[in-house]
Amino acid sequence: MDASYQLIDRFLRQHPGFICTDCLATAVGVPASQVSMATQRLRQDQRFAWKIGVCSRCSAERTVIRAA
């Protein structure tokens, strides 16, 4: 597991609520492109939930993720 994947995994488990890729990138200090690649891997993990919805941080409607 790479470092950015581990940071994202840990952040999502510690912070409830759905979050978009841009806000997640800002929160963990990783470029959005790396967050996007890491979250693609998380889509296959049943411990995480995806949907089109409102980000709990920026309130934008987009694809968001949270720990299930």
N, C-alpha and C positions, 0 to 999 in steps of 0.2 A: 504494500500500500504506500502510495507516495504521500509526501508531507501535506500538500494542499488538500488531498482527499481526506486525510485524517483531521485536519483543522475544520473542514466543512462538516464532517460527520460529528465531531465533538460539539461544534457550535449549534447545530440543529438539535442535538439531544439536550443541550443546556438551555435553549431558548424556545419556548412554545410559540406556536403561531406560524402561519404561512409567511414565507419571505421570497422575494423575487431574486433573480441572479445578480442584478446590479447591487441591491442592498446587501446581499450575502457577500459579494466581493468586497464591498466597503467595510463590512463588519469584521471580516477575517483578514483583511489586508493582502488579498491575493488578486491578481488581475482577473477581470471578468471573463476573459477567454479561458483561463485555467479553471475557474469556477464552473463555467459552462461544460467543459469536458468532464470534470469530476461529477457534476450533478447528472450528467448523462449516465454515468455508471450507477448512480444511486437510484435511477428510475427502475432498474431491474431488481432492486433490493426491497423486499416487502416491509422493511422497517421504516420506510419513508413513503409519504403520500404526496401525490402531484395533483394539481387541478388548475384550471383557468379560474382565477379569483383575484381578490384584493390583497396586496402585500400589506402586512401588518406594520411595516416601517414607513413606506412612502405613499401608501394608499392608492397606488396605481393598479389598474386591472391588467393582469398579465399571467403568464405561467408562474405558479408559486409552488414551493416545496416546504414540507415540515417533517419532523420525525413522527412516525405513526404511534 
